[in-house]
């Protein structure tokens, strides 16, 4: 993968809990597939685009579930504004970083969020563990940070595994 310039910036945990960039990647690929010339529709490139779109849409759905569960955790409101240092791709001129680089950036942010939640989990006292469920949620099987951390790491791996076709179908 090509190296892209990055900037280190502070971000809130809540700022890292965002699926917008993955949705944009899926939308770009859908637009590309929908605008393929007729002779390329149904071919190898179209199939590779469909696979990538399906993978990205699955990641979006899984992350939506994870972020919804995160919002339901009692400690999230207390920690979501905590800041971490994250790398962000730098756009130079009119060239945007590749789709693969942008997906890798999101995967890095998901892993960073999972690591931050893990650190908070380790640092939580026995009276107030990070993965404690909201009051009354115990009977309903409410969300736990440990489950969310697992899902974030899993989806980061899924994003890293998405194969984006090149401009000429490579």
DSSP file (Angstrom, degrees, kcal/mol; ACC not computed):
  #  RESIDUE AA STRUCTURE BP1 BP2  ACC     N-H-->O    O-->H-N    N-H-->O    O-->H-N    TCO  KAPPA ALPHA  PHI   PSI    X-CA   Y-CA   Z-CA
    1    1 A X              0   0    0      0, 0.0     2,-0.1     0, 0.0     0, 0.0   0.000 360.0 360.0 360.0 143.5    0.0    0.0    0.0
    2    2 A X        -     0   0    0      1,-0.1     2,-0.3     0, 0.0    96,-0.1  -0.422 360.0-115.0 -70.3 142.3    1.2    3.5   -0.8
    3    3 A X        -     0   0    0     -2,-0.1     2,-0.4    98,-0.0    -1,-0.1  -0.605  32.1-164.1 -78.7 138.3    2.3    5.7    2.1
    4    4 A X        -     0   0    0     -2,-0.3     2,-0.1    97,-0.1    87,-0.1  -0.936  25.8-104.0-122.5 147.9    0.2    8.7    2.8
    5    5 A X        -     0   0    0     -2,-0.4    85,-3.1    85,-0.3     2,-0.3  -0.449  42.7-169.5 -68.2 139.5    1.1   11.8    4.9
    6    6 A X  E     -A   89   0A   0     83,-0.3     2,-0.4    -2,-0.1    83,-0.2  -0.899  16.0-145.4-129.2 159.8   -0.7   11.8    8.2
    7    7 A X  E     -A   88   0A   0     81,-2.7    81,-2.6    -2,-0.3     2,-0.6  -0.970  17.1-132.8-120.8 139.6   -1.2   14.3   11.0
    8    8 A X  E     +A   87   0A   0     -2,-0.4     2,-0.3    79,-0.2    79,-0.2  -0.833  39.5 164.1 -90.3 125.5   -1.3   13.4   14.7
    9    9 A X  E     -A   86   0A   0     77,-2.8    77,-3.2    -2,-0.6     2,-0.3  -0.955  40.3-104.0-139.5 158.1   -4.3   15.1   16.3
   10   10 A X  E     +A   85   0A   0     -2,-0.3     2,-0.3    75,-0.2    75,-0.2  -0.613  41.1 176.8 -78.9 141.1   -6.3   14.9   19.5
   11   11 A X  E     -A   84   0A   0     73,-2.6    73,-2.7    -2,-0.3     2,-0.2  -0.991  28.4-118.5-142.3 148.5   -9.7   13.2   19.1
   12   12 A X  E  >  -A   83   0A   0     -2,-0.3     4,-1.1    71,-0.2    71,-0.2  -0.499  28.0-117.4 -79.6 158.0  -12.4   12.4   21.5
   13   13 A X  H >> S+     0   0    0     69,-1.9     4,-1.0    66,-0.3     3,-0.6   0.904 119.5  55.1 -59.3 -39.6  -13.4    8.7   21.9
   14   14 A X  H 34 S+     0   0    0     66,-2.5     3,-0.4     1,-0.2    -1,-0.2   0.858 102.4  56.8 -62.1 -35.1  -16.9    9.8   20.7
   15   15 A X  H 34 S+     0   0    0     65,-0.3    -1,-0.2     1,-0.2    -2,-0.2   0.781 105.4  50.8 -66.9 -26.9  -15.2   11.3   17.6
   16   16 A X  H << S+     0   0    0     -4,-1.1     2,-1.8    -3,-0.6    -1,-0.2   0.695  91.6  80.6 -81.9 -19.2  -13.7    7.9   16.8
   17   17 A X  S  < S+     0   0    0     -4,-1.0     2,-0.4    -3,-0.4    -1,-0.2  -0.543  70.9 119.1 -87.1  73.0  -17.1    6.1   17.1
   18   18 A X        -     0   0    0     -2,-1.8     4,-0.2    88,-0.1     3,-0.2  -0.998  45.5-171.7-145.2 132.5  -18.2    7.1   13.6
   19   19 A X     >  +     0   0    0     -2,-0.4     4,-2.4     1,-0.1     3,-0.4   0.377  61.7 104.3-102.3   2.7  -19.2    5.1   10.6
   20   20 A X  H  > S+     0   0    0      1,-0.2     4,-2.3     2,-0.2     5,-0.2   0.884  79.0  49.6 -54.7 -45.6  -19.5    8.0    8.2
   21   21 A X  H  > S+     0   0    0      1,-0.2     4,-2.0     2,-0.2    -1,-0.2   0.867 111.0  49.7 -67.0 -34.6  -16.2    7.3    6.3
   22   22 A X  H  > S+     0   0    0     -3,-0.4     4,-2.3     2,-0.2    -1,-0.2   0.909 110.6  50.8 -68.3 -40.8  -17.1    3.6    5.8
   23   23 A X  H  X S+     0   0    0     -4,-2.4     4,-2.4     1,-0.2    -2,-0.2   0.895 109.4  51.4 -61.1 -39.7  -20.5    4.7    4.5
   24   24 A X  H  X S+     0   0    0     -4,-2.3     4,-2.5    -5,-0.2    -1,-0.2   0.901 108.4  51.0 -64.7 -40.9  -18.8    7.1    2.1
   25   25 A X  H  X S+     0   0    0     -4,-2.0     4,-2.1     2,-0.2    -2,-0.2   0.933 111.6  47.1 -62.0 -45.3  -16.5    4.3    0.8
   26   26 A X  H  X S+     0   0    0     -4,-2.3     4,-2.4     1,-0.2    -2,-0.2   0.907 112.0  51.0 -61.8 -41.8  -19.5    2.0    0.1
   27   27 A X  H  X S+     0   0    0     -4,-2.4     4,-2.5     2,-0.2    -1,-0.2   0.896 108.0  52.0 -64.2 -41.3  -21.3    4.9   -1.6
   28   28 A X  H  X S+     0   0    0     -4,-2.5     4,-2.3     1,-0.2    -1,-0.2   0.921 111.8  46.4 -59.8 -44.2  -18.3    5.6   -3.8
   29   29 A X  H  X S+     0   0    0     -4,-2.1     4,-2.8     2,-0.2    -2,-0.2   0.887 111.1  51.8 -68.3 -38.0  -18.1    2.0   -4.9
   30   30 A X  H  X S+     0   0    0     -4,-2.4     4,-2.9     2,-0.2    -2,-0.2   0.923 110.7  48.3 -62.1 -43.6  -21.9    1.8   -5.5
   31   31 A X  H  X S+     0   0    0     -4,-2.5     4,-1.3     2,-0.2    -2,-0.2   0.912 112.0  49.4 -63.4 -41.9  -21.7    4.9   -7.7
   32   32 A X  H  < S+     0   0    0     -4,-2.3     3,-0.4     2,-0.2    -2,-0.2   0.941 113.7  45.6 -60.8 -48.4  -18.7    3.4   -9.6
   33   33 A X  H >< S+     0   0    0     -4,-2.8     3,-1.4     1,-0.2    -2,-0.2   0.915 111.6  52.0 -62.7 -43.4  -20.5    0.1  -10.1
   34   34 A X  H 3< S+     0   0    0     -4,-2.9    -1,-0.2     1,-0.3    -2,-0.2   0.743 111.5  47.8 -66.5 -22.6  -23.8    1.8  -11.2
   35   35 A X  T 3< S+     0   0    0     -4,-1.3    -1,-0.3    -3,-0.4    -2,-0.2   0.250  80.9 126.3-103.8  12.0  -21.9    3.9  -13.8
   36   36 A X  S <  S-     0   0    0     -3,-1.4     5,-0.1    -4,-0.1    -3,-0.0  -0.420  71.5-100.7 -65.3 143.3  -19.9    1.1  -15.3
   37   37 A X    >>  -     0   0    0      1,-0.1     3,-2.0    -2,-0.1     4,-1.0  -0.299  35.9-107.5 -60.4 153.7  -20.3    0.8  -19.1
   38   38 A X  G >4 S+     0   0    0      1,-0.3     3,-0.6     2,-0.2    -1,-0.1   0.832 117.9  58.8 -54.4 -37.4  -22.8   -1.9  -20.2
   39   39 A X  G 34 S+     0   0    0      1,-0.2    -1,-0.3     3,-0.0    -2,-0.1   0.666 108.6  45.9 -71.6 -13.5  -20.0   -4.2  -21.5
   40   40 A X  G X4 S+     0   0    0     -3,-2.0     3,-1.8     3,-0.1     6,-0.7   0.563  86.2 105.6-101.5 -12.3  -18.4   -4.2  -18.0
   41   41 A X  T << S+     0   0    0     -4,-1.0     3,-0.1    -3,-0.6    -7,-0.0  -0.496  88.8  17.7 -69.7 135.2  -21.6   -4.8  -16.0
   42   42 A X  T 3  S+     0   0    0      1,-0.3    -1,-0.3    -2,-0.2    -2,-0.1   0.451 106.7 112.0  83.8  -0.2  -21.8   -8.4  -14.8
   43   43 A X  S <> S-     0   0    0     -3,-1.8     4,-2.3     1,-0.0    -1,-0.3  -0.140  88.7 -78.3 -92.9-168.1  -18.0   -8.9  -15.4
   44   44 A X  H  > S+     0   0    0      1,-0.2     4,-2.6     2,-0.2     5,-0.2   0.903 128.4  50.3 -60.2 -45.6  -15.1   -9.4  -13.0
   45   45 A X  H  > S+     0   0    0      1,-0.2     4,-2.4     2,-0.2    -1,-0.2   0.925 110.6  49.5 -61.7 -45.1  -14.8   -5.7  -12.0
   46   46 A X  H  > S+     0   0    0     -6,-0.7     4,-2.4     1,-0.2    -1,-0.2   0.905 111.8  49.3 -60.0 -42.4  -18.6   -5.5  -11.3
   47   47 A X  H  X S+     0   0    0     -4,-2.3     4,-2.2     2,-0.2    -2,-0.2   0.893 110.7  49.2 -64.8 -40.6  -18.3   -8.7   -9.1
   48   48 A X  H  X S+     0   0    0     -4,-2.6     4,-2.1     2,-0.2    -2,-0.2   0.875 111.0  50.4 -67.4 -36.4  -15.3   -7.3   -7.2
   49   49 A X  H  X S+     0   0    0     -4,-2.4     4,-2.8    -5,-0.2    -2,-0.2   0.926 109.4  51.2 -64.6 -44.1  -17.1   -4.1   -6.6
   50   50 A X  H  X S+     0   0    0     -4,-2.4     4,-2.8     1,-0.2    -2,-0.2   0.906 109.6  50.4 -59.1 -42.6  -20.2   -6.0   -5.3
   51   51 A X  H  X S+     0   0    0     -4,-2.2     4,-2.3     2,-0.2    -1,-0.2   0.923 112.8  45.6 -61.9 -45.0  -17.9   -8.0   -2.9
   52   52 A X  H  X S+     0   0    0     -4,-2.1     4,-2.5     2,-0.2    -2,-0.2   0.905 113.4  49.8 -65.8 -41.9  -16.3   -4.8   -1.6
   53   53 A X  H  X S+     0   0    0     -4,-2.8     4,-2.9     2,-0.2     5,-0.2   0.937 111.2  49.0 -62.1 -47.1  -19.7   -3.0   -1.2
   54   54 A X  H  X S+     0   0    0     -4,-2.8     4,-2.1     1,-0.2    -2,-0.2   0.911 111.9  49.1 -59.1 -43.1  -21.2   -6.0    0.6
   55   55 A X  H  X S+     0   0    0     -4,-2.3     4,-2.1     2,-0.2    -1,-0.2   0.920 113.2  46.5 -63.5 -44.0  -18.2   -6.2    3.0
   56   56 A X  H  X S+     0   0    0     -4,-2.5     4,-2.5     2,-0.2    -2,-0.2   0.901 111.4  50.9 -66.6 -40.8  -18.4   -2.4    3.7
   57   57 A X  H  X S+     0   0    0     -4,-2.9     4,-2.3     2,-0.2    -1,-0.2   0.877 109.4  51.6 -64.5 -36.5  -22.2   -2.5    4.3
   58   58 A X  H  X S+     0   0    0     -4,-2.1     4,-2.5    -5,-0.2    -1,-0.2   0.914 109.7  49.6 -64.2 -42.6  -21.7   -5.4    6.7
   59   59 A X  H  X S+     0   0    0     -4,-2.1     4,-2.9     2,-0.2     5,-0.2   0.922 109.8  51.5 -61.5 -44.2  -19.1   -3.4    8.6
   60   60 A X  H  X S+     0   0    0     -4,-2.5     4,-2.6     1,-0.2    -2,-0.2   0.932 111.5  46.9 -58.6 -46.8  -21.4   -0.4    8.7
   61   61 A X  H  X S+     0   0    0     -4,-2.3     4,-1.9     2,-0.2    -2,-0.2   0.920 114.2  46.8 -62.7 -44.4  -24.3   -2.5   10.1
   62   62 A X  H  X S+     0   0    0     -4,-2.5     4,-2.3     1,-0.2    -1,-0.2   0.897 113.9  47.7 -65.0 -40.9  -22.0   -4.2   12.7
   63   63 A X  H  X S+     0   0    0     -4,-2.9     4,-3.2     2,-0.2     5,-0.3   0.880 107.5  55.9 -69.8 -37.0  -20.5   -0.8   13.8
   64   64 A X  H  X S+     0   0    0     -4,-2.6     4,-2.1    -5,-0.2    -1,-0.2   0.930 110.4  46.4 -57.2 -44.5  -24.0    0.7   14.0
   65   65 A X  H  X S+     0   0    0     -4,-1.9     4,-2.4     2,-0.2    -2,-0.2   0.922 113.6  48.4 -62.8 -44.5  -24.9   -2.0   16.5
   66   66 A X  H  X S+     0   0    0     -4,-2.3     4,-2.3     1,-0.2    -2,-0.2   0.915 113.2  46.3 -63.7 -43.8  -21.6   -1.6   18.4
   67   67 A X  H  X S+     0   0    0     -4,-3.2     4,-2.0     2,-0.2    -1,-0.2   0.846 111.5  51.9 -71.1 -32.4  -22.0    2.2   18.7
   68   68 A X  H  X S+     0   0    0     -4,-2.1     4,-1.0    -5,-0.3    -1,-0.2   0.922 111.8  47.1 -65.4 -43.5  -25.7    1.8   19.7
   69   69 A X  H  X S+     0   0    0     -4,-2.4     4,-0.6     1,-0.2     3,-0.4   0.880 109.1  55.0 -64.0 -38.1  -24.6   -0.6   22.4
   70   70 A X  H >< S+     0   0    0     -4,-2.3     3,-1.2     1,-0.2     6,-0.3   0.912 103.8  54.2 -61.8 -42.9  -21.8    1.7   23.5
   71   71 A X  H 3< S+     0   0    0     -4,-2.0    -1,-0.2     1,-0.3    -2,-0.2   0.780 105.3  55.4 -61.2 -26.5  -24.3    4.6   23.9
   72   72 A X  H 3< S+     0   0    0     -4,-1.0    62,-0.3    -3,-0.4     2,-0.3   0.609  83.2 103.0 -84.1 -12.3  -26.3    2.3   26.3
   73   73 A X  S XX S-     0   0    0     -3,-1.2     3,-1.0    -4,-0.6     4,-0.6  -0.546  73.7-134.9 -73.9 134.4  -23.3    1.6   28.6
   74   74 A X  T 34 S+     0   0    0     58,-0.5     3,-0.4    -2,-0.3     4,-0.3   0.823 101.3  47.8 -61.2 -34.7  -23.6    3.6   31.8
   75   75 A X  T >> S+     0   0    0     55,-0.3     4,-1.7    57,-0.3     3,-0.7   0.641  89.2  83.8 -84.2 -13.1  -20.0    4.8   31.8
   76   76 A X  H <> S+     0   0    0     -3,-1.0     4,-2.5    -6,-0.3     3,-0.2   0.897  86.6  55.4 -57.8 -42.1  -19.9    5.9   28.1
   77   77 A X  H 3< S+     0   0    0     -4,-0.6    -1,-0.3    -3,-0.4     4,-0.2   0.840 110.5  47.3 -59.7 -32.7  -21.5    9.3   28.9
   78   78 A X  H <4 S+     0   0    0     -3,-0.7    -1,-0.2    -4,-0.3    -2,-0.2   0.818 123.6  29.5 -77.3 -31.8  -18.6    9.9   31.4
   79   79 A X  H >< S+     0   0    0     -4,-1.7     3,-2.4    -3,-0.2   -66,-0.3   0.573  89.6  92.7-108.8 -10.7  -15.8    8.8   29.1
   80   80 A X  T 3< S+     0   0    0     -4,-2.5   -66,-2.5     1,-0.3   -65,-0.3   0.744  87.8  52.8 -63.1 -22.3  -16.9    9.7   25.6
   81   81 A X  T 3  S+     0   0    0     -4,-0.2    -1,-0.3    -5,-0.2    -2,-0.1   0.375  80.6 120.3 -93.3   5.5  -15.2   13.1   25.7
   82   82 A X    <   -     0   0    0     -3,-2.4   -69,-1.9     1,-0.1     2,-0.3  -0.409  60.9-129.9 -63.7 145.4  -11.9   11.7   26.8
   83   83 A X  E     +A   12   0A   0    -71,-0.2     2,-0.3   -70,-0.1   -71,-0.2  -0.773  27.0 177.5-107.3 148.8   -9.2   12.5   24.3
   84   84 A X  E     -A   11   0A   0    -73,-2.7   -73,-2.6    -2,-0.3     2,-0.6  -0.932  35.3-107.5-135.8 159.1   -6.6   10.3   22.5
   85   85 A X  E     +A   10   0A   0     -2,-0.3     2,-0.3   -75,-0.2   -75,-0.2  -0.814  44.3 177.3 -91.5 125.7   -4.0   11.1   19.9
   86   86 A X  E     -A    9   0A   0    -77,-3.2   -77,-2.8    -2,-0.6     2,-0.4  -0.917  29.3-119.1-128.6 152.9   -5.0    9.6   16.6
   87   87 A X  E     -A    8   0A   0     -2,-0.3     2,-0.4   -79,-0.2   -79,-0.2  -0.769  28.8-170.3 -90.5 135.2   -3.4    9.7   13.1
   88   88 A X  E     -A    7   0A   0    -81,-2.6   -81,-2.7    -2,-0.4     2,-0.1  -0.984  27.3-109.5-126.4 137.9   -5.5   11.3   10.3
   89   89 A X  E     -A    6   0A   0     -2,-0.4     2,-0.5   -83,-0.2   -83,-0.3  -0.361  29.6-135.6 -63.8 141.5   -4.7   11.2    6.6
   90   90 A X        -     0   0    0    -85,-3.1     2,-0.5    -2,-0.1   -85,-0.3  -0.885  10.3-141.3-102.6 127.3   -3.6   14.5    5.2
   91   91 A X        -     0   0    0     -2,-0.5     2,-0.6   -87,-0.1     5,-0.1  -0.750  15.0-160.8 -86.7 129.1   -5.1   15.5    1.9
   92   92 A X  B >   -B   95   0B   0      3,-0.9     3,-1.4    -2,-0.5     2,-0.1  -0.946  53.4 -47.1-115.4 119.6   -2.6   17.2   -0.4
   93   93 A X  T 3  S-     0   0    0     -2,-0.6    -2,-0.0     1,-0.2     0, 0.0  -0.368 113.3 -29.8  62.7-134.2   -4.0   19.2   -3.3
   94   94 A X  T 3  S+     0   0    0     -2,-0.1     2,-0.5     2,-0.1    -1,-0.2   0.540 110.6 102.9 -95.8  -7.8   -6.7   17.5   -5.2
   95   95 A X  B <   -B   92   0B   0     -3,-1.4    -3,-0.9     3,-0.0     2,-0.3  -0.648  57.0-156.4 -82.6 124.6   -5.5   14.0   -4.6
   96   96 A X        -     0   0    0     -2,-0.5     3,-0.1    -5,-0.1    -5,-0.1  -0.707  29.8 -99.0 -90.9 147.8   -7.4   12.0   -2.1
   97   97 A X        -     0   0    0     -2,-0.3    -1,-0.1     1,-0.1     5,-0.1  -0.293  54.7 -86.4 -59.5 155.8   -5.8    9.1   -0.3
   98   98 A X     >  -     0   0    0      1,-0.1     4,-2.3   -96,-0.1     5,-0.2  -0.093  33.2-111.2 -61.2 161.8   -6.8    5.7   -1.8
   99   99 A X  H  > S+     0   0    0      1,-0.2     4,-2.5     2,-0.2     5,-0.2   0.901 120.5  53.5 -60.7 -40.3   -9.9    3.9   -0.6
  100  100 A X  H  > S+     0   0    0      1,-0.2     4,-2.4     2,-0.2    -1,-0.2   0.894 108.5  49.5 -62.7 -39.6   -7.7    1.3    1.0
  101  101 A X  H  > S+     0   0    0      2,-0.2     4,-2.0     1,-0.2    -1,-0.2   0.895 111.6  48.5 -66.6 -39.7   -5.8    4.0    2.9
  102  102 A X  H  X S+     0   0    0     -4,-2.3     4,-1.9     2,-0.2    -2,-0.2   0.889 111.9  48.9 -68.4 -37.9   -9.0    5.6    4.1
  103  103 A X  H  X S+     0   0    0     -4,-2.5     4,-2.4     2,-0.2    -2,-0.2   0.900 110.5  51.5 -65.8 -40.1  -10.4    2.1    5.2
  104  104 A X  H  X S+     0   0    0     -4,-2.4     4,-2.5     2,-0.2    -2,-0.2   0.867 106.8  54.6 -64.5 -36.0   -7.1    1.5    7.0
  105  105 A X  H  X S+     0   0    0     -4,-2.0     4,-2.2     2,-0.2    -1,-0.2   0.931 109.4  46.4 -62.4 -45.5   -7.4    4.8    8.8
  106  106 A X  H  X S+     0   0    0     -4,-1.9     4,-2.6     2,-0.2    -2,-0.2   0.915 111.4  52.2 -63.1 -42.4  -10.9    3.9   10.1
  107  107 A X  H  X S+     0   0    0     -4,-2.4     4,-2.5     1,-0.2    -2,-0.2   0.909 108.9  50.6 -60.0 -42.3   -9.6    0.5   11.1
  108  108 A X  H  X S+     0   0    0     -4,-2.5     4,-2.4     1,-0.2    -1,-0.2   0.911 110.5  49.3 -60.7 -42.2   -6.8    2.2   13.1
  109  109 A X  H  X S+     0   0    0     -4,-2.2     4,-2.6     2,-0.2    -2,-0.2   0.886 110.0  50.6 -66.2 -38.8   -9.3    4.4   14.8
  110  110 A X  H  X S+     0   0    0     -4,-2.6     4,-2.6     2,-0.2    -2,-0.2   0.919 112.0  47.5 -64.4 -42.4  -11.5    1.5   15.7
  111  111 A X  H  X S+     0   0    0     -4,-2.5     4,-2.5     2,-0.2    -2,-0.2   0.884 111.4  51.1 -65.0 -38.1   -8.5   -0.3   17.2
  112  112 A X  H  X S+     0   0    0     -4,-2.4     4,-2.5     2,-0.2    -2,-0.2   0.912 111.0  47.9 -64.3 -43.0   -7.5    2.9   19.0
  113  113 A X  H  X S+     0   0    0     -4,-2.6     4,-2.5     2,-0.2    -2,-0.2   0.922 112.1  49.5 -62.7 -44.2  -11.0    3.1   20.5
  114  114 A X  H  X S+     0   0    0     -4,-2.6     4,-2.2     1,-0.2    -2,-0.2   0.905 111.7  49.1 -61.9 -41.4  -11.0   -0.5   21.5
  115  115 A X  H  X S+     0   0    0     -4,-2.5     4,-2.7     2,-0.2    -2,-0.2   0.914 110.7  49.9 -64.6 -42.8   -7.6    0.0   23.2
  116  116 A X  H  X S+     0   0    0     -4,-2.5     4,-2.2     1,-0.2    -2,-0.2   0.914 112.1  47.6 -62.7 -42.2   -8.8    3.0   25.0
  117  117 A X  H  X S+     0   0    0     -4,-2.5     4,-2.1     2,-0.2    -1,-0.2   0.882 111.3  51.7 -66.1 -36.8  -11.9    1.1   26.2
  118  118 A X  H  X S+     0   0    0     -4,-2.2     4,-2.5     2,-0.2    -2,-0.2   0.925 109.3  49.5 -64.3 -44.8   -9.7   -1.8   27.3
  119  119 A X  H  X S+     0   0    0     -4,-2.7     4,-2.2     1,-0.2    -2,-0.2   0.904 111.7  48.6 -61.1 -41.1   -7.4    0.5   29.3
  120  120 A X  H  X S+     0   0    0     -4,-2.2     4,-0.7     2,-0.2    10,-0.2   0.871 109.7  53.0 -66.0 -35.7  -10.4    2.0   31.0
  121  121 A X  H >< S+     0   0    0     -4,-2.1     3,-0.6     1,-0.2     9,-0.3   0.916 110.9  45.9 -64.7 -43.3  -11.7   -1.5   31.7
  122  122 A X  H 3< S+     0   0    0     -4,-2.5    -2,-0.2     1,-0.2    -1,-0.2   0.870 114.4  48.9 -66.5 -37.0   -8.4   -2.4   33.3
  123  123 A X  H 3< S+     0   0    0     -4,-2.2    -1,-0.2    -5,-0.2    -2,-0.2   0.535  87.6 108.3 -82.1  -5.7   -8.3    0.8   35.3
  124  124 A X    <<  -     0   0    0     -4,-0.7     5,-0.2    -3,-0.6     2,-0.1  -0.474  69.9-123.2 -75.1 141.5  -11.9    0.5   36.6
  125  125 A X    >   -     0   0    0      3,-0.3     3,-0.9    -2,-0.2    -1,-0.1  -0.338  26.0-105.6 -76.8 164.4  -12.3   -0.3   40.2
  126  126 A X  G >  S+     0   0    0      1,-0.2     3,-0.5     2,-0.1    -1,-0.1   0.781 119.5  55.6 -63.8 -26.5  -14.3   -3.3   41.4
  127  127 A X  G 3  S+     0   0    0      1,-0.2    -1,-0.2     0, 0.0    -3,-0.0   0.759 122.1  24.9 -76.9 -22.5  -17.2   -1.1   42.5
  128  128 A X  G <  S-     0   0    0     -3,-0.9    -3,-0.3     4,-0.0    -1,-0.2  -0.452  77.8-177.8-140.9  63.9  -17.5    0.5   39.0
  129  129 A X    X   -     0   0    0     -3,-0.5     3,-1.8    -5,-0.2   -54,-0.1  -0.333  33.4-125.3 -66.4 147.9  -16.2   -1.8   36.3
  130  130 A X  T 3  S+     0   0    0     -9,-0.3   -55,-0.3     1,-0.3    15,-0.2   0.847 110.1  53.7 -60.8 -34.5  -16.3   -0.3   32.8
  131  131 A X  T 3  S+     0   0    0     13,-0.2    -1,-0.3   -10,-0.1     2,-0.1   0.288  79.9 128.3 -89.0  15.7  -18.2   -3.3   31.5
  132  132 A X    <   -     0   0    0     -3,-1.8   -58,-0.5    12,-0.1   -57,-0.3  -0.425  59.9-122.2 -67.2 144.6  -20.9   -2.9   34.1
  133  133 A X        -     0   0    0      1,-0.1     5,-0.1   -60,-0.1     3,-0.1  -0.542  30.9 -92.2 -86.8 153.1  -24.4   -2.9   32.7
  134  134 A X    >   -     0   0    0    -62,-0.3     3,-2.6     9,-0.2     4,-0.4  -0.257  60.6 -79.1 -59.1 151.5  -26.8    0.0   33.2
  135  135 A X  T 3  S+     0   0    0      1,-0.3    -1,-0.1     2,-0.2    -3,-0.0  -0.271 120.0  13.7 -54.9 133.8  -29.1   -0.4   36.1
  136  136 A X  T 3  S+     0   0    0     -3,-0.1     4,-0.3     1,-0.1     3,-0.3   0.316 102.4  97.4  83.8  -9.2  -31.9   -2.7   35.3
  137  137 A X    <>> +     0   0    0     -3,-2.6     5,-2.1     1,-0.2     4,-0.5   0.620  58.3  84.7 -86.9 -11.7  -30.2   -4.0   32.1
  138  138 A X  T >45S+     0   0    0     -4,-0.4     3,-1.1     1,-0.3    -1,-0.2   0.906  91.2  47.1 -57.5 -43.0  -28.8   -7.1   33.8
  139  139 A X  T 345S+     0   0    0     -3,-0.3    -1,-0.3     1,-0.2    -2,-0.1   0.786 112.6  50.5 -69.0 -26.5  -32.0   -9.0   33.2
  140  140 A X  T 345S-     0   0    0     -3,-0.4    -1,-0.2    -4,-0.3    -2,-0.2   0.399 115.2-112.3 -93.0   2.8  -32.2   -7.9   29.6
  141  141 A X  T <<5 -     0   0    0     -3,-1.1    -3,-0.2    -4,-0.5    -2,-0.1   0.949  46.8-161.2  66.2  47.4  -28.6   -8.9   28.8
  142  142 A X      < -     0   0    0     -5,-2.1    -9,-0.1    -8,-0.1   -73,-0.0   0.011  26.2 -76.1 -59.2 168.0  -27.5   -5.3   28.3
  143  143 A X        -     0   0    0    -74,-0.1     2,-0.4     4,-0.0    -9,-0.2  -0.264  42.2-158.9 -69.4 151.8  -24.3   -4.3   26.5
  144  144 A X     >  -     0   0    0     -3,-0.1     4,-1.9     1,-0.1     3,-0.3  -0.972  24.8-126.6-128.6 147.3  -20.9   -4.7   28.0
  145  145 A X  H  > S+     0   0    0     -2,-0.4     4,-3.3     1,-0.2     5,-0.2   0.875 109.4  60.2 -59.4 -36.9  -17.7   -2.9   27.0
  146  146 A X  H  > S+     0   0    0      1,-0.2     4,-2.0     2,-0.2    -1,-0.2   0.904 106.7  45.9 -61.0 -39.9  -15.9   -6.2   26.6
  147  147 A X  H  > S+     0   0    0     -3,-0.3     4,-2.0     2,-0.2    -1,-0.2   0.896 114.3  48.6 -66.0 -40.1  -18.4   -7.3   23.9
  148  148 A X  H  X S+     0   0    0     -4,-1.9     4,-2.8     2,-0.2    -2,-0.2   0.902 108.6  53.2 -67.7 -41.9  -18.1   -4.0   22.2
  149  149 A X  H  X S+     0   0    0     -4,-3.3     4,-2.5     1,-0.2     5,-0.2   0.929 109.4  49.5 -58.5 -45.8  -14.3   -4.1   22.3
  150  150 A X  H  X S+     0   0    0     -4,-2.0     4,-2.3    -5,-0.2    -1,-0.2   0.911 111.9  48.2 -59.2 -43.2  -14.4   -7.5   20.6
  151  151 A X  H  X S+     0   0    0     -4,-2.0     4,-2.5     2,-0.2    -2,-0.2   0.896 110.5  51.0 -67.6 -39.7  -16.8   -6.2   17.9
  152  152 A X  H  X S+     0   0    0     -4,-2.8     4,-2.0     2,-0.2    -2,-0.2   0.932 112.8  45.6 -62.6 -45.3  -14.7   -3.1   17.2
  153  153 A X  H  X S+     0   0    0     -4,-2.5     4,-1.9     1,-0.2    -2,-0.2   0.891 112.6  51.5 -65.4 -39.1  -11.5   -5.2   16.8
  154  154 A X  H  X S+     0   0    0     -4,-2.3     4,-2.0    -5,-0.2    -2,-0.2   0.921 111.7  46.0 -63.1 -43.9  -13.4   -7.7   14.6
  155  155 A X  H  X S+     0   0    0     -4,-2.5     4,-2.5     2,-0.2    -1,-0.2   0.818 107.6  57.0 -72.7 -29.6  -14.7   -4.9   12.3
  156  156 A X  H  X S+     0   0    0     -4,-2.0     4,-2.2    -5,-0.2    -1,-0.2   0.923 109.0  47.7 -62.3 -42.7  -11.3   -3.3   12.1
  157  157 A X  H  X S+     0   0    0     -4,-1.9     4,-1.2     2,-0.2    -2,-0.2   0.892 109.8  52.3 -63.3 -40.7  -10.0   -6.6   10.8
  158  158 A X  H  X S+     0   0    0     -4,-2.0     4,-0.6     1,-0.2     3,-0.4   0.919 109.4  49.6 -61.3 -43.5  -12.9   -6.8    8.4
  159  159 A X  H >< S+     0   0    0     -4,-2.5     3,-1.2     1,-0.2    -2,-0.2   0.910 108.1  52.9 -62.3 -42.1  -12.1   -3.4    7.0
  160  160 A X  H 3< S+     0   0    0     -4,-2.2    -1,-0.2     1,-0.2    -2,-0.2   0.768 108.3  53.1 -64.6 -24.0   -8.4   -4.2    6.6
  161  161 A X  H 3< S+     0   0    0     -4,-1.2    -1,-0.2    -3,-0.4     2,-0.2   0.518  79.0 114.1 -90.0  -6.0   -9.5   -7.3    4.6
  162  162 A X    <<  -     0   0    0     -3,-1.2     2,-0.7    -4,-0.6  -110,-0.1  -0.490  59.5-144.6 -68.5 129.6  -11.6   -5.4    2.1
  163  163 A X        -     0   0    0     -2,-0.2     2,-0.6  -115,-0.1  -111,-0.1  -0.865  10.6-157.7 -99.1 115.0  -10.1   -5.6   -1.4
  164  164 A X        -     0   0    0     -2,-0.7  -115,-0.1  -112,-0.1   -64,-0.1  -0.807  18.2-125.6 -92.7 122.7  -10.8   -2.4   -3.3
  165  165 A X        -     0   0    0     -2,-0.6     5,-0.1  -120,-0.1     2,-0.1  -0.337  26.8-119.7 -63.3 148.2  -10.6   -2.9   -7.1
  166  166 A X    >   -     0   0    0      1,-0.1     3,-2.1     2,-0.0    -1,-0.1  -0.260  34.4 -90.5 -79.8 174.8   -8.2   -0.5   -8.9
  167  167 A X  T 3  S+     0   0    0      1,-0.3    -1,-0.1     2,-0.1    -2,-0.1   0.769 129.8  40.8 -59.1 -27.1   -9.2    1.9  -11.5
  168  168 A X  T 3  S-     0   0    0   -123,-0.0    -1,-0.3     0, 0.0  -123,-0.1   0.068 127.7 -93.4-111.7  24.2   -8.6   -0.7  -14.2
  169  169 A X    <         0   0    0     -3,-2.1    -2,-0.1     1,-0.1  -121,-0.1   0.551 360.0 360.0  82.1   7.5  -10.1   -3.6  -12.4
  170  170 A X              0   0    0     -5,-0.1    -3,-0.1    -6,-0.0    -1,-0.1   0.470 360.0 360.0 -83.2 360.0   -6.8   -4.8  -10.9
